[in-house]
């Protein structure tokens, strides 16, 4: 699977529908057929081959130009979960291929490994713990109060965005 992440704060559903009109490529996830994911102000384009991804990117680029919008090739990245070397271009500029990226403080990797994300989150929690050292050493707070503070301040940071 190939993917491209791009901001869509100005992209409407209508523009994506226009770009996807007649597009034969789709990616199948859990009995649903999709070609893009849109969330917050980003879009991920999904394809099953480099050629299909290039066609999808070209369609989005064409529709964006119709609406007087440009896609900045220097800010866009492509990632694959196989050994393909992707040569995807936008407006003559080749998009950089990456093995991982960070989105909403979560590390997404090409091999779906979450070890680096878990380590990163634990490090963020540890940083909060260190910043609160004076609070932990304060003898006037009870153990129960400190546990509540740890749950509210440290665990919240360490588990942000994690699913149960």
NORGIGI-V552005 format. One record per residue. N is the residue number from 1. RES is the residue in one small letter. SS is DSSP state (@ for helix, = for strand, . for the rest). PHI is phi in degrees with one decimal (NA if undefined). OMEGA is omega in whole degrees, -180 to 180 (NA if undefined). Layout:
BEGIN
[[N & RES & SS & PHI & OMEGA] [N & RES & SS & PHI & OMEGA]]
END
This chain:
BEGIN
[[1 & x & . & NA & 177] [2 & x & = & -108.1 & 177] [3 & x & = & -148.9 & 177] [4 & x & = & -137.1 & 178] [5 & x & = & -105.3 & 180] [6 & x & = & -149.4 & 179] [7 & x & = & -70.5 & -179] [8 & x & . & -132.6 & -176] [9 & x & . & -58.6 & 179] [10 & x & . & -104.9 & -180] [11 & x & . & -83.7 & 177] [12 & x & . & -102.4 & 176] [13 & x & @ & -58.7 & 180] [14 & x & @ & -62.8 & 180] [15 & x & @ & -65.3 & 178] [16 & x & @ & -66.5 & 178] [17 & x & @ & -59.7 & 179] [18 & x & @ & -65.1 & 180] [19 & x & @ & -66.5 & -176] [20 & x & @ & -88.4 & -178] [21 & x & . & -57.2 & 179] [22 & x & . & 79.9 & 180] [23 & x & . & -73.5 & -175] [24 & x & . & -79.4 & -175] [25 & x & . & -76.2 & 177] [26 & x & . & -153.3 & 179] [27 & x & = & -119.3 & -174] [28 & x & = & -100.6 & 176] [29 & x & = & -131.3 & 174] [30 & x & . & 50.3 & 178] [31 & x & . & 65.3 & 175] [32 & x & = & -113.9 & 179] [33 & x & = & -105.2 & -177] [34 & x & = & -135.1 & 175] [35 & x & . & -132.0 & 179] [36 & x & = & -156.2 & 175] [37 & x & = & -123.7 & 178] [38 & x & = & -121.9 & 179] [39 & x & = & -154.0 & -176] [40 & x & . & 47.7 & 178] [41 & x & . & -121.3 & 178] [42 & x & = & -131.1 & 177] [43 & x & = & -133.5 & 174] [44 & x & = & -115.8 & 177] [45 & x & = & -93.4 & -177] [46 & x & = & -115.5 & 179] [47 & x & = & -150.4 & -179] [48 & x & . & -98.6 & 178] [49 & x & . & -150.7 & 177] [50 & x & @ & -60.1 & 180] [51 & x & @ & -64.6 & 179] [52 & x & @ & -66.0 & 178] [53 & x & @ & -64.4 & 179] [54 & x & @ & -61.4 & 178] [55 & x & @ & -62.3 & 180] [56 & x & @ & -64.4 & 178] [57 & x & @ & -62.0 & 180] [58 & x & @ & -62.9 & 178] [59 & x & @ & -64.7 & 179] [60 & x & @ & -63.2 & 179] [61 & x & @ & -61.7 & -180] [62 & x & @ & -62.1 & -180] [63 & x & @ & -66.2 & 179] [64 & x & @ & -59.9 & 179] [65 & x & @ & -63.7 & 177] [66 & x & @ & -60.3 & 180] [67 & x & . & -97.6 & 178] [68 & x & . & 61.7 & 177] [69 & x & . & -113.9 & 178] [70 & x & . & -119.3 & 175] [71 & x & . & -102.3 & -178] [72 & x & . & -82.8 & -176] [73 & x & . & -63.3 & -178] [74 & x & . & -73.7 & -179] [75 & x & . & -99.4 & -177] [76 & x & . & -98.0 & -180] [77 & x & = & -129.2 & 174] [78 & x & = & -122.7 & 180] [79 & x & = & -144.6 & 178] [80 & x & = & -131.0 & 178] [81 & x & . & -104.9 & 176] [82 & x & . & -137.6 & -174] [83 & x & . & -89.3 & 179] [84 & x & . & -62.7 & 166] [85 & x & . & -100.3 & -175] [86 & x & . & -88.0 & 176] [87 & x & . & -124.2 & -178] [88 & x & . & -95.6 & -179] [89 & x & = & -125.9 & 176] [90 & x & = & -131.7 & 178] [91 & x & . & 50.5 & 177] [92 & x & . & 84.3 & 180] [93 & x & = & -98.8 & -180] [94 & x & = & -80.7 & 180] [95 & x & . & -81.8 & -180] [96 & x & = & -73.0 & 176] [97 & x & = & -92.4 & -179] [98 & x & . & -123.9 & 176] [99 & x & . & -96.7 & 179] [100 & x & = & -160.7 & 173] [101 & x & = & -153.5 & 179] [102 & x & = & -108.9 & 176] [103 & x & = & -134.0 & -178] [104 & x & . & 49.2 & 179] [105 & x & . & 65.7 & 176] [106 & x & = & -109.3 & -180] [107 & x & = & -91.4 & 178] [108 & x & = & -107.0 & -178] [109 & x & = & -117.6 & -178] [110 & x & . & -66.6 & 180] [111 & x & . & -101.5 & 178] [112 & x & . & 62.1 & 178] [113 & x & . & -79.1 & -178] [114 & x & . & -105.7 & -177] [115 & x & @ & -59.6 & -178] [116 & x & @ & -66.6 & 178] [117 & x & @ & -67.3 & 179] [118 & x & @ & -63.1 & 179] [119 & x & @ & -61.9 & 179] [120 & x & @ & -63.0 & -180] [121 & x & @ & -66.5 & 177] [122 & x & @ & -63.5 & 178] [123 & x & @ & -65.1 & 177] [124 & x & @ & -64.3 & 177] [125 & x & @ & -62.7 & 178] [126 & x & @ & -63.3 & 179] [127 & x & @ & -62.2 & 177] [128 & x & @ & -65.3 & 179] [129 & x & @ & -56.9 & -178] [130 & x & @ & -65.2 & 179] [131 & x & @ & -63.7 & -178] [132 & x & . & -98.6 & -177] [133 & x & @ & -54.9 & -179] [134 & x & @ & -61.7 & 179] [135 & x & @ & -64.7 & -179] [136 & x & @ & -66.1 & -178] [137 & x & @ & -82.7 & -180] [138 & x & . & -68.4 & -176] [139 & x & . & -76.5 & -177] [140 & x & . & -78.7 & 177] [141 & x & . & -89.3 & 180] [142 & x & . & -76.8 & 177] [143 & x & @ & -60.4 & 180] [144 & x & @ & -62.9 & 178] [145 & x & @ & -62.1 & 179] [146 & x & @ & -63.1 & 178] [147 & x & @ & -63.8 & 178] [148 & x & @ & -63.4 & 178] [149 & x & @ & -64.8 & 179] [150 & x & @ & -62.8 & 179] [151 & x & @ & -62.0 & -175] [152 & x & @ & -77.2 & -173] [153 & x & @ & -103.9 & -175] [154 & x & @ & -90.5 & -178] [155 & x & @ & -63.5 & 178] [156 & x & @ & -59.3 & 179] [157 & x & @ & -68.6 & -177] [158 & x & @ & -67.4 & -176] [159 & x & @ & -109.3 & -179] [160 & x & . & -53.8 & 177] [161 & x & . & 81.6 & 180] [162 & x & . & -82.6 & 178] [163 & x & . & -96.5 & 180] [164 & x & . & -75.7 & NA]]
END
